[in-house]
């Protein structure tokens, strides 16, 4: 079983939280309608079967999204933020927006989490060369078991930095949709 991480930008926490039920994440218009609760028969003995969950497509905004390639928004991006900003990992974790769950479903199997402002700013202002340089020590952290490819991480960072730049230009914040 894998975990999907989609990073995206939205104008507000409420707007970001609204993508929780999208099948395929914030870059999709498909949503899940949960099944109805089973109903009791007239004497409470028989149960009528619940309607199954359905997938519907709505006219909804498709969010600017970057696939996380298995990179989690709390610990792994916390170490990235430490490398990019010089903030200690403890300070990053103490930030109220570091992985704050805006909403969840199915006991935490789907989440929408916040990212910190310092990380967003650092990404938006970093050059491609700086991102390539920071990808090397980041790939050597214990969160990657010293086995990550710095070139692949640099590509991800460039994509995420592009998202951060577009987000800043439009007055939006960064978030992460998580699905187990």
C-alpha positions as CSV (number, residue, x, y, z in Angstrom):
1,X,0.0,0.0,0.0
2,X,1.4,3.4,-0.9
3,X,0.7,6.9,0.1
4,X,-0.1,9.7,-2.4
5,X,1.0,13.3,-1.6
6,X,-0.3,16.0,-3.9
7,X,1.0,19.5,-3.2
8,X,-1.3,22.3,-4.3
9,X,-2.1,26.0,-3.8
10,X,-5.5,27.5,-2.6
11,X,-6.7,30.9,-1.6
12,X,-7.8,29.8,2.0
13,X,-7.8,26.9,4.4
14,X,-11.5,26.4,3.8
15,X,-10.9,26.2,0.0
16,X,-8.0,23.8,0.5
17,X,-10.1,21.6,2.8
18,X,-12.8,21.4,0.2
19,X,-10.7,19.0,-1.9
20,X,-10.7,16.2,0.6
21,X,-13.3,14.1,-1.2
22,X,-11.7,14.4,-4.7
23,X,-10.8,11.2,-6.3
24,X,-7.3,11.6,-7.6
25,X,-6.6,14.7,-5.5
26,X,-6.9,18.4,-6.0
27,X,-6.0,18.2,-9.7
28,X,-9.2,16.3,-10.4
29,X,-12.9,17.2,-10.6
30,X,-14.1,13.7,-9.5
31,X,-15.5,13.5,-6.0
32,X,-16.7,10.7,-3.7
33,X,-20.2,10.6,-2.4
34,X,-20.1,8.4,0.7
35,X,-22.7,5.6,0.9
36,X,-25.9,6.3,2.8
37,X,-26.4,4.7,6.2
38,X,-28.3,1.4,6.1
39,X,-32.0,1.8,7.0
40,X,-33.9,-0.4,9.4
41,X,-37.1,-2.1,8.4
42,X,-40.4,-1.2,9.8
43,X,-39.9,-3.2,13.0
44,X,-36.2,-2.6,13.2
45,X,-35.4,-6.2,12.4
46,X,-34.4,-6.1,8.8
47,X,-31.8,-3.8,7.3
48,X,-32.1,-2.5,3.8
49,X,-28.7,-2.4,2.1
50,X,-26.9,0.9,2.1
51,X,-26.4,2.5,-1.3
52,X,-22.8,2.2,-2.5
53,X,-20.4,5.1,-2.6
54,X,-20.5,6.9,-5.9
55,X,-18.0,9.0,-7.9
56,X,-19.4,12.1,-9.5
57,X,-17.8,14.8,-11.7
58,X,-18.6,18.4,-10.9
59,X,-17.8,21.7,-12.4
60,X,-15.1,22.5,-9.8
61,X,-11.8,24.2,-9.9
62,X,-8.8,22.1,-10.8
63,X,-6.0,23.2,-8.6
64,X,-2.4,23.8,-9.6
65,X,-0.8,20.6,-8.3
66,X,2.6,18.9,-8.0
67,X,2.8,15.2,-7.3
68,X,4.8,14.5,-4.2
69,X,6.5,11.4,-5.4
70,X,6.3,9.8,-1.9
71,X,7.7,12.9,-0.1
72,X,5.8,13.6,3.0
73,X,4.8,17.2,4.0
74,X,5.8,17.0,7.7
75,X,9.1,15.2,8.3
76,X,10.7,15.2,4.9
77,X,9.7,18.8,4.1
78,X,10.6,19.7,7.6
79,X,14.2,18.7,7.0
80,X,14.1,20.5,3.7
81,X,12.8,23.6,5.4
82,X,15.6,23.3,7.9
83,X,18.2,23.1,5.1
84,X,16.6,26.0,3.1
85,X,15.9,28.4,5.9
86,X,18.3,27.6,8.7
87,X,15.4,27.2,11.1
88,X,15.9,24.3,13.5
89,X,13.8,21.2,12.9
90,X,12.2,21.7,16.3
91,X,11.2,25.2,15.3
92,X,9.8,24.0,12.1
93,X,7.7,21.3,13.9
94,X,6.5,23.8,16.5
95,X,5.1,26.1,13.7
96,X,1.3,25.8,14.0
97,X,1.1,25.4,10.2
98,X,3.6,22.6,9.9
99,X,1.4,19.7,8.9
100,X,-1.8,21.1,10.5
101,X,-4.7,18.9,9.5
102,X,-7.5,21.0,8.1
103,X,-9.8,18.0,7.5
104,X,-9.6,14.2,7.3
105,X,-11.7,11.3,6.2
106,X,-11.7,7.5,6.9
107,X,-9.8,7.7,10.1
108,X,-6.9,9.8,8.6
109,X,-6.6,7.8,5.4
110,X,-7.3,11.1,3.5
111,X,-6.0,14.4,4.8
112,X,-5.5,18.0,3.8
113,X,-2.4,19.5,5.5
114,X,-1.0,23.0,5.6
115,X,2.6,23.9,4.8
116,X,4.5,26.7,6.5
117,X,5.0,30.2,5.2
118,X,8.8,30.1,5.7
119,X,9.0,27.0,3.5
120,X,6.8,28.5,0.9
121,X,8.8,31.7,0.8
122,X,12.1,29.8,0.7
123,X,11.0,27.7,-2.2
124,X,9.6,30.7,-4.1
125,X,12.8,32.7,-3.8
126,X,15.3,29.9,-4.4
127,X,17.1,29.6,-7.7
128,X,17.3,26.3,-9.6
129,X,21.0,26.1,-8.7
130,X,20.3,26.5,-5.0
131,X,17.6,23.8,-5.2
132,X,20.0,21.5,-7.0
133,X,22.6,22.2,-4.2
134,X,20.2,21.6,-1.3
135,X,19.0,18.4,-2.9
136,X,22.3,16.8,-2.2
137,X,22.4,17.0,1.7
138,X,18.6,16.5,1.7
139,X,19.0,13.2,-0.1
140,X,21.5,12.1,2.6
141,X,19.1,12.6,5.5
142,X,17.9,9.6,7.5
143,X,14.3,10.3,6.2
144,X,15.6,9.1,2.8
145,X,17.7,6.3,4.4
146,X,20.7,7.9,2.5
147,X,19.3,6.3,-0.6
148,X,17.5,9.1,-2.5
149,X,18.7,10.3,-5.9
150,X,19.6,14.0,-5.6
151,X,18.8,14.6,-9.3
152,X,15.3,13.3,-8.8
153,X,14.8,15.4,-5.6
154,X,16.1,18.5,-7.4
155,X,13.5,18.0,-10.2
156,X,10.8,17.6,-7.5
157,X,12.1,20.8,-5.7
158,X,12.1,22.8,-9.0
159,X,8.4,21.7,-9.6
160,X,7.5,22.6,-6.0
161,X,9.3,25.9,-6.2
162,X,7.4,26.7,-9.4
163,X,4.2,26.0,-7.5
164,X,5.3,28.2,-4.6
165,X,6.1,31.1,-7.0
166,X,2.7,30.8,-8.7
167,X,1.1,30.6,-5.3
168,X,2.8,33.7,-4.0
169,X,2.0,35.6,-7.3
170,X,-1.7,34.9,-6.8
171,X,-1.8,35.5,-3.0
172,X,-2.4,31.8,-2.2
173,X,-0.9,29.3,0.3
174,X,0.6,25.8,-0.1
175,X,-1.1,22.7,1.1
176,X,-0.8,18.9,0.8
177,X,-3.5,16.4,0.0
178,X,-2.7,13.0,1.4
179,X,-4.3,9.7,0.5
180,X,-3.4,6.2,1.9
